[in-house]
Amino acid sequence: MMNSDRNVEEAHRTHQELNRIYEMSKERIDMIRINGATESKQLVSDVKDVQNLLRSMQIKIGSLKKLGQIMASRQEKQKNEVNIQSHEKQLNQLQMNLRDCSGNVRKEINDEERKLLLHRKSGENGGNSNKKIGSHQERSNRLQDLVSRMSQQVEQGEHAMGSLVHSSTVLGQTHAEFENQSGHIQTGSKLLSKYEQREFTEKILLILAVLLYFAVVYYILQKRVLIRFWIF
């Protein structure tokens, strides 16, 4: 029982750690998308940091699966399975977001490098300030769009988490009802078995009583009636 409780506590801590890593990874990806990168080396470094966090998530999800296999309570196993499915969806979403984000930022870096190369070759210094203004305005518009999408994703995540929690609660209640019904069925089976044994015992006693009755009647007849015929 103590080992089971420790497994449940360890699974709970792992679940919380996965939520923390998920939030960190999402923030890093958002920062890459908002701030971009000045050069390819910085982008590679930022992406590598996020990939390390995602690998950590994969390892902890594997640990959560192993803990679920040795849990004694079926209700805790079902709750743990719901958490695993949720974290796997989060991991897949983060991987997709990182791939899309890094691809877009890399494309922007290539475009900026190409523009800078063309600018140096043409020697057009006067258009530099206008390009910077346009770039800042574009980043501002992109930031507003990102904030809007992030708000929608947060709402969707809260709704999904609420649905998962409700499903876990319903599964737990259903499991408890099944256990109660199973207990009633077992109790009824035991009572029927006892009634059958009692009925069989009563039949045996009844047969013995009938035999004893006939034996007594035969004994009385032998002593009172049949002995007279023998005398005569």
DOVOBA-310425 format. One record per atom (N, C-alpha, C): residue number from 1; atom name; z, x, y. Coordinates in steps of 0.05 Angstrom, whole numbers, m for minus. Layout:
NUM CA Z X Y $
...
END
This chain:
1 N 0 17 m24 $
1 CA 0 0 0 $
1 C 0 17 25 $
2 N 16 39 25 $
2 CA 17 57 48 $
2 C m10 70 52 $
3 N m23 79 29 $
3 CA m50 91 32 $
3 C m70 72 43 $
4 N m68 46 35 $
4 CA m86 26 45 $
4 C m83 22 75 $
5 N m57 21 84 $
5 CA m52 19 113 $
5 C m62 42 128 $
6 N m59 66 117 $
6 CA m70 90 130 $
6 C m100 89 132 $
7 N m113 79 111 $
7 CA m142 77 112 $
7 C m151 57 134 $
8 N m137 35 136 $
8 CA m144 16 157 $
8 C m139 27 185 $
9 N m117 42 189 $
9 CA m112 54 215 $
9 C m133 75 221 $
10 N m141 91 201 $
10 CA m161 112 205 $
10 C m188 99 213 $
11 N m195 77 199 $
11 CA m220 63 205 $
11 C m219 52 234 $
12 N m196 42 242 $
12 CA m193 31 269 $
12 C m197 53 290 $
13 N m185 77 285 $
13 CA m188 99 304 $
13 C m217 109 304 $
14 N m230 110 281 $
14 CA m258 118 281 $
14 C m276 98 296 $
15 N m269 72 293 $
15 CA m284 51 307 $
15 C m281 55 337 $
16 N m257 61 347 $
16 CA m253 65 376 $
16 C m267 90 385 $
17 N m267 111 369 $
17 CA m280 136 376 $
17 C m310 132 378 $
18 N m321 116 360 $
18 CA m350 110 361 $
18 C m357 95 386 $
19 N m340 76 394 $
19 CA m345 62 419 $
19 C m344 81 443 $
20 N m326 100 443 $
20 CA m324 119 465 $
20 C m349 137 466 $
21 N m358 147 442 $
21 CA m382 164 442 $
21 C m407 148 450 $
22 N m407 122 443 $
22 CA m430 105 451 $
22 C m432 103 481 $
23 N m409 98 494 $
23 CA m409 96 523 $
23 C m417 123 536 $
24 N m407 145 525 $
24 CA m414 171 536 $
24 C m444 176 534 $
25 N m455 170 510 $
25 CA m484 175 506 $
25 C m501 157 524 $
26 N m492 132 527 $
26 CA m508 114 544 $
26 C m507 124 573 $
27 N m484 134 583 $
27 CA m482 144 610 $
27 C m500 169 613 $
28 N m500 187 593 $
28 CA m517 211 595 $
28 C m547 203 597 $
29 N m555 185 580 $
29 CA m583 176 580 $
29 C m590 163 607 $
30 N m572 147 618 $
30 CA m577 135 644 $
30 C m579 156 666 $
31 N m562 176 664 $
31 CA m563 197 684 $
31 C m590 213 683 $
32 N m599 218 658 $
32 CA m625 231 655 $
32 C m647 213 667 $
33 N m646 187 663 $
33 CA m666 169 673 $
33 C m665 167 703 $
34 N m641 167 714 $
34 CA m638 163 744 $
34 C m645 189 758 $
35 N m632 211 750 $
35 CA m635 236 765 $
35 C m660 251 757 $
36 N m670 247 733 $
36 CA m693 262 725 $
36 C m685 291 719 $
37 N m703 309 721 $
37 CA m698 337 716 $
37 C m718 354 733 $
38 N m708 376 744 $
38 CA m725 393 761 $
38 C m744 410 744 $
39 N m737 415 719 $
39 CA m754 432 702 $
39 C m750 425 673 $
40 N m768 434 656 $
40 CA m767 427 628 $
40 C m742 438 614 $
41 N m733 461 621 $
41 CA m709 473 609 $
41 C m685 455 613 $
42 N m682 445 637 $
42 CA m659 427 642 $
42 C m661 401 626 $
43 N m685 391 624 $
43 CA m689 367 608 $
43 C m682 372 579 $
44 N m691 394 568 $
44 CA m685 401 540 $
44 C m655 404 536 $
45 N m641 416 555 $
45 CA m612 419 553 $
45 C m598 392 553 $
46 N m607 374 572 $
46 CA m594 348 574 $
46 C m599 331 548 $
47 N m623 332 538 $
47 CA m630 317 514 $
47 C m614 328 490 $
48 N m611 354 489 $
48 CA m596 367 467 $
48 C m567 358 467 $
49 N m555 355 491 $
49 CA m528 346 493 $
49 C m525 317 482 $
50 N m544 300 489 $
50 CA m543 273 479 $
50 C m548 272 449 $
51 N m566 289 439 $
51 CA m571 289 410 $
51 C m546 298 395 $
52 N m531 316 406 $
52 CA m505 325 393 $
52 C m486 301 391 $
53 N m485 285 412 $
53 CA m467 261 412 $
53 C m477 241 391 $
54 N m503 238 388 $
54 CA m514 219 368 $
54 C m509 229 340 $
55 N m510 256 336 $
55 CA m503 266 309 $
55 C m474 261 303 $
56 N m457 264 323 $
56 CA m429 258 319 $
56 C m425 229 311 $
57 N m440 211 324 $
57 CA m439 183 316 $
57 C m447 178 287 $
58 N m469 192 279 $
58 CA m478 189 251 $
58 C m456 198 231 $
59 N m443 220 237 $
59 CA m422 230 220 $
59 C m399 211 218 $
60 N m391 200 241 $
60 CA m368 182 241 $
60 C m375 155 228 $
61 N m400 146 230 $
61 CA m408 122 216 $
61 C m406 127 186 $
62 N m415 151 177 $
62 CA m412 158 149 $
62 C m383 158 140 $
63 N m365 168 157 $
63 CA m336 168 150 $
63 C m326 139 148 $
64 N m336 122 166 $
64 CA m327 94 166 $
64 C m336 80 140 $
65 N m360 86 130 $
65 CA m370 75 105 $
65 C m352 84 82 $
66 N m345 110 81 $
66 CA m328 120 60 $
66 C m300 106 60 $
67 N m289 102 84 $
67 CA m263 89 86 $
67 C m265 60 76 $
68 N m288 47 82 $
68 CA m291 19 73 $
68 C m292 17 42 $
69 N m302 38 29 $
69 CA m303 37 0 $
69 C m276 39 m14 $
70 N m256 51 0 $
70 CA m230 54 m13 $
70 C m209 35 m2 $
71 N m218 16 15 $
71 CA m199 m4 26 $
71 C m192 m24 4 $
72 N m166 m32 3 $
72 CA m157 m51 m17 $
72 C m162 m80 m9 $
73 N m160 m86 17 $
73 CA m162 m113 26 $
73 C m192 m120 30 $
74 N m200 m143 18 $
74 CA m228 m152 21 $
74 C m233 m160 50 $
75 N m213 m172 63 $
75 CA m217 m180 91 $
75 C m222 m156 109 $
76 N m206 m134 105 $
76 CA m210 m110 121 $
76 C m237 m97 115 $
77 N m246 m99 89 $
77 CA m273 m88 83 $
77 C m294 m103 97 $
78 N m292 m130 99 $
78 CA m312 m145 113 $
78 C m312 m139 143 $
79 N m289 m136 154 $
79 CA m287 m129 183 $
79 C m299 m101 188 $
80 N m293 m82 170 $
80 CA m304 m55 172 $
80 C m335 m56 170 $
81 N m345 m72 152 $
81 CA m374 m74 149 $
81 C m387 m85 174 $
82 N m375 m104 187 $
82 CA m385 m115 212 $
82 C m386 m93 233 $
83 N m365 m77 235 $
83 CA m364 m55 254 $
83 C m386 m34 249 $
84 N m390 m28 223 $
84 CA m411 m8 215 $
84 C m438 m18 224 $
85 N m444 m44 219 $
85 CA m470 m55 227 $
85 C m473 m53 258 $
86 N m452 m59 272 $
86 CA m453 m58 301 $
86 C m459 m30 311 $
87 N m445 m10 299 $
87 CA m449 18 308 $
87 C m477 29 300 $
88 N m487 20 278 $
88 CA m514 29 270 $
88 C m535 18 289 $
89 N m531 m7 298 $
89 CA m549 m18 318 $
89 C m547 m3 344 $
90 N m522 4 352 $
90 CA m519 19 377 $
90 C m533 46 375 $
91 N m530 60 351 $
91 CA m542 86 348 $
91 C m572 84 349 $
92 N m584 64 336 $
92 CA m613 61 337 $
92 C m623 55 365 $
93 N m608 39 380 $
93 CA m615 33 408 $
93 C m614 58 425 $
94 N m593 74 421 $
94 CA m591 99 437 $
94 C m613 118 430 $
95 N m620 121 405 $
95 CA m642 138 398 $
95 C m669 130 411 $
96 N m674 103 411 $
96 CA m698 93 424 $
96 C m697 99 454 $
97 N m674 93 466 $
97 CA m672 97 495 $
97 C m676 127 502 $
98 N m664 145 486 $
98 CA m667 174 492 $
98 C m696 182 489 $
99 N m709 173 469 $
99 CA m737 180 465 $
99 C m755 171 488 $
100 N m751 145 496 $
100 CA m767 135 518 $
100 C m760 149 545 $
101 N m734 153 549 $
101 CA m725 166 574 $
101 C m736 194 576 $
102 N m732 210 555 $
102 CA m741 238 556 $
102 C m771 240 559 $
103 N m786 221 546 $
103 CA m815 221 549 $
103 C m823 215 578 $
104 N m810 196 591 $
104 CA m817 189 618 $
104 C m811 211 637 $
105 N m787 223 634 $
105 CA m779 245 652 $
105 C m797 269 648 $
106 N m804 275 623 $
106 CA m822 298 618 $
106 C m849 293 632 $
107 N m858 268 630 $
107 CA m883 262 643 $
107 C m881 266 673 $
108 N m859 258 685 $
108 CA m855 261 714 $
108 C m854 291 721 $
109 N m841 307 705 $
109 CA m840 336 710 $
109 C m868 348 709 $
110 N m883 340 690 $
110 CA m911 351 688 $
110 C m927 342 712 $
111 N m923 317 720 $
111 CA m938 307 744 $
111 C m930 323 769 $
112 N m903 327 772 $
112 CA m894 342 795 $
112 C m904 371 795 $
113 N m904 383 772 $
113 CA m914 411 770 $
113 C m944 412 776 $
114 N m958 392 767 $
114 CA m987 391 772 $
114 C m993 387 802 $
115 N m977 369 814 $
115 CA m981 364 843 $
115 C m973 389 859 $
116 N m951 402 851 $
116 CA m943 426 865 $
116 C m964 448 863 $
117 N m976 450 839 $
117 CA m997 470 836 $
117 C m1022 464 853 $
118 N m1029 439 854 $
118 CA m1052 431 871 $
118 C m1046 435 900 $
119 N m1020 429 907 $
119 CA m1013 433 935 $
119 C m1014 462 944 $
120 N m1005 479 926 $
120 CA m1005 508 932 $
120 C m1034 518 935 $
121 N m1051 508 918 $
121 CA m1079 517 919 $
121 C m1093 507 943 $
122 N m1088 483 951 $
122 CA m1102 471 974 $
122 C m1090 480 1001 $
123 N m1065 488 1000 $
123 CA m1052 497 1024 $
123 C m1045 475 1044 $
124 N m1043 451 1033 $
124 CA m1036 428 1051 $
124 C m1006 426 1053 $
125 N m996 438 1074 $
125 CA m967 438 1079 $
125 C m958 412 1093 $
126 N m976 400 1108 $
126 CA m967 376 1124 $
126 C m960 352 1108 $
127 N m971 350 1083 $
127 CA m966 326 1068 $
127 C m941 328 1051 $
128 N m927 351 1052 $
128 CA m903 355 1035 $
128 C m881 335 1042 $
129 N m876 331 1068 $
129 CA m854 313 1076 $
129 C m860 284 1068 $
130 N m885 276 1070 $
130 CA m892 249 1063 $
130 C m889 244 1032 $
131 N m896 265 1017 $
131 CA m892 263 988 $
131 C m863 261 981 $
132 N m846 276 995 $
132 CA m817 274 990 $
132 C m806 246 996 $
133 N m815 236 1019 $
133 CA m806 209 1026 $
133 C m815 188 1005 $
134 N m841 191 997 $
134 CA m850 172 977 $
134 C m835 176 950 $
135 N m829 201 943 $
135 CA m814 206 919 $
135 C m786 194 920 $
136 N m772 197 943 $
136 CA m745 186 946 $
136 C m746 155 945 $
137 N m766 143 958 $
137 CA m769 114 957 $
137 C m774 104 929 $
138 N m791 119 915 $
138 CA m797 111 887 $
138 C m772 113 870 $
139 N m757 135 874 $
139 CA m732 137 858 $
139 C m712 115 865 $
140 N m711 107 890 $
140 CA m693 86 898 $
140 C m701 59 885 $
141 N m727 54 885 $
141 CA m736 29 872 $
141 C m731 30 842 $
142 N m735 53 831 $
142 CA m730 56 802 $
142 C m701 53 795 $
143 N m683 63 813 $
143 CA m655 60 809 $
143 C m646 31 810 $
144 N m657 16 829 $
144 CA m650 m13 831 $
144 C m659 m28 806 $
145 N m683 m21 797 $
145 CA m693 m34 772 $
145 C m676 m27 748 $
146 N m667 m1 747 $
146 CA m650 7 725 $
146 C m623 m7 726 $
147 N m611 m9 749 $
147 CA m585 m23 752 $
147 C m588 m52 742 $
148 N m610 m65 749 $
148 CA m614 m92 740 $
148 C m616 m94 709 $
149 N m632 m75 698 $
149 CA m634 m75 669 $
149 C m608 m68 655 $
150 N m593 m50 667 $
150 CA m567 m43 655 $
150 C m549 m67 655 $
151 N m549 m83 676 $
151 CA m532 m107 677 $
151 C m540 m126 655 $
152 N m566 m130 651 $
152 CA m575 m148 630 $
152 C m566 m137 602 $
153 N m569 m111 598 $
153 CA m561 m99 573 $
153 C m531 m102 567 $
154 N m515 m99 589 $
154 CA m486 m102 586 $
154 C m479 m131 578 $
155 N m492 m150 591 $
155 CA m487 m178 584 $
155 C m496 m184 555 $
156 N m519 m174 547 $
156 CA m528 m178 519 $
156 C m509 m165 500 $
157 N m499 m140 507 $
157 CA m480 m127 489 $
157 C m454 m142 486 $
158 N m444 m154 508 $
158 CA m419 m169 507 $
158 C m423 m194 490 $
159 N m446 m207 494 $
159 CA m451 m231 478 $
159 C m453 m224 448 $
160 N m467 m202 442 $
160 CA m469 m194 413 $
160 C m442 m186 402 $
161 N m426 m172 417 $
161 CA m399 m164 407 $
161 C m382 m189 403 $
162 N m384 m209 421 $
162 CA m369 m234 418 $
162 C m377 m248 392 $
163 N m404 m249 387 $
163 CA m413 m262 363 $
163 C m403 m248 338 $
164 N m403 m221 339 $
164 CA m394 m206 315 $
164 C m364 m210 310 $
165 N m348 m211 332 $
165 CA m319 m216 329 $
165 C m314 m244 317 $
166 N m330 m264 327 $
166 CA m327 m291 317 $
166 C m335 m292 288 $
167 N m357 m279 281 $
167 CA m365 m279 253 $
167 C m344 m266 235 $
168 N m332 m244 244 $
168 CA m311 m231 229 $
168 C m287 m249 224 $
169 N m280 m264 245 $
169 CA m257 m283 243 $
169 C m263 m305 223 $
170 N m288 m316 224 $
170 CA m296 m337 206 $
170 C m296 m327 177 $
171 N m306 m303 173 $
171 CA m306 m291 146 $
171 C m278 m288 136 $
172 N m260 m279 153 $
172 CA m232 m275 145 $
172 C m219 m302 137 $
173 N m224 m323 153 $
173 CA m213 m349 147 $
173 C m224 m360 121 $
174 N m250 m357 117 $
174 CA m263 m367 92 $
174 C m252 m352 68 $
175 N m248 m326 71 $
175 CA m236 m310 49 $
175 C m208 m320 42 $
176 N m192 m326 63 $
176 CA m165 m335 58 $
176 C m165 m362 44 $
177 N m184 m380 52 $
177 CA m186 m406 39 $
177 C m194 m403 10 $
178 N m213 m385 4 $
178 CA m221 m380 m23 $
178 C m198 m370 m40 $
179 N m181 m352 m28 $
179 CA m158 m342 m43 $
179 C m138 m365 m49 $
180 N m134 m383 m30 $
180 CA m116 m405 m34 $
180 C m126 m423 m56 $
181 N m153 m429 m56 $
181 CA m164 m446 m76 $
181 C m162 m433 m104 $
182 N m167 m407 m104 $
182 CA m164 m392 m130 $
182 C m136 m394 m141 $
183 N m116 m392 m123 $
183 CA m88 m394 m131 $
183 C m82 m422 m143 $
184 N m93 m443 m129 $
184 CA m89 m470 m139 $
184 C m102 m474 m167 $
185 N m126 m463 m170 $
185 CA m140 m466 m196 $
185 C m124 m452 m218 $
186 N m114 m428 m212 $
186 CA m99 m413 m233 $
186 C m73 m428 m240 $
187 N m60 m439 m219 $
187 CA m36 m455 m225 $
187 C m42 m479 m242 $
188 N m64 m493 m235 $
188 CA m71 m517 m251 $
188 C m78 m510 m280 $
189 N m92 m487 m283 $
189 CA m99 m478 m310 $
189 C m74 m472 m327 $
190 N m54 m459 m314 $
190 CA m29 m454 m328 $
190 C m15 m479 m336 $
191 N m14 m499 m318 $
191 CA m1 m525 m324 $
191 C m15 m539 m347 $
192 N m42 m539 m346 $
192 CA m56 m552 m368 $
192 C m51 m538 m395 $
193 N m49 m512 m394 $
193 CA m43 m497 m419 $
193 C m15 m505 m429 $
194 N 4 m507 m411 $
194 CA 31 m514 m419 $
194 C 32 m543 m430 $
195 N 17 m561 m417 $
195 CA 16 m589 m427 $
195 C 3 m590 m455 $
196 N m17 m574 m460 $
196 CA m30 m574 m486 $
196 C m11 m563 m507 $
197 N 4 m542 m500 $
197 CA 23 m531 m519 $
197 C 45 m552 m525 $
198 N 54 m566 m504 $
198 CA 76 m586 m508 $
198 C 66 m609 m525 $
199 N 41 m617 m520 $
199 CA 29 m639 m536 $
199 C 27 m632 m565 $
200 N 19 m607 m570 $
200 CA 17 m598 m598 $
200 C 44 m597 m611 $
201 N 64 m588 m596 $
201 CA 92 m586 m607 $
201 C 102 m614 m613 $
202 N 96 m633 m594 $
202 CA 106 m660 m599 $
202 C 93 m673 m624 $
203 N 67 m666 m628 $
203 CA 54 m677 m652 $
203 C 67 m666 m678 $
204 N 73 m640 m678 $
204 CA 86 m628 m701 $
204 C 114 m641 m706 $
205 N 129 m645 m684 $
205 CA 155 m657 m687 $
205 C 153 m686 m698 $
206 N 132 m700 m688 $
206 CA 128 m728 m697 $
206 C 122 m729 m726 $
207 N 105 m710 m735 $
207 CA 98 m710 m764 $
207 C 122 m703 m781 $
208 N 138 m684 m771 $
208 CA 163 m677 m786 $
208 C 182 m700 m787 $
209 N 184 m715 m764 $
209 CA 202 m738 m764 $
209 C 193 m760 m783 $
210 N 166 m764 m785 $
210 CA 155 m784 m804 $
210 C 161 m776 m832 $
211 N 156 m750 m838 $
211 CA 162 m740 m865 $
211 C 191 m743 m872 $
212 N 208 m736 m853 $
212 CA 237 m739 m858 $
212 C 245 m768 m862 $
213 N 232 m786 m847 $
213 CA 238 m814 m850 $
213 C 231 m824 m878 $
214 N 206 m816 m887 $
214 CA 198 m825 m914 $
214 C 216 m812 m936 $
215 N 224 m787 m930 $
215 CA 241 m773 m950 $
215 C 268 m788 m952 $
216 N 279 m797 m929 $
216 CA 304 m811 m929 $
216 C 301 m838 m944 $
217 N 279 m852 m938 $
217 CA 274 m878 m951 $
217 C 272 m874 m981 $
218 N 257 m854 m989 $
218 CA 254 m849 m1018 $
218 C 281 m842 m1031 $
219 N 297 m827 m1016 $
219 CA 323 m819 m1027 $
219 C 341 m844 m1031 $
220 N 340 m862 m1010 $
220 CA 357 m886 m1012 $
220 C 347 m904 m1035 $
221 N 320 m907 m1037 $
221 CA 310 m924 m1058 $
221 C 317 m912 m1085 $
222 N 316 m886 m1087 $
222 CA 322 m873 m1113 $
222 C 352 m878 m1121 $
223 N 369 m877 m1101 $
223 CA 398 m879 m1107 $
223 C 407 m908 m1111 $
224 N 394 m926 m1096 $
224 CA 403 m954 m1097 $
224 C 387 m972 m1115 $
225 N 362 m968 m1118 $
225 CA 345 m987 m1133 $
225 C 334 m975 m1159 $
226 N 321 m952 m1156 $
226 CA 308 m941 m1180 $
226 C 327 m933 m1201 $
227 N 352 m925 m1194 $
227 CA 371 m917 m1214 $
227 C 379 m940 m1232 $
228 N 378 m964 m1222 $
228 CA 385 m988 m1238 $
228 C 365 m992 m1260 $
229 N 339 m989 m1253 $
229 CA 319 m992 m1273 $
229 C 321 m971 m1295 $
230 N 329 m948 m1287 $
230 CA 333 m927 m1307 $
230 C 356 m934 m1326 $
231 N 377 m946 m1315 $
231 CA 400 m952 m1331 $
231 C 392 m973 m1352 $
232 N 378 m995 m1343 $
232 CA 370 m1016 m1361 $
232 C 347 m1007 m1379 $
END
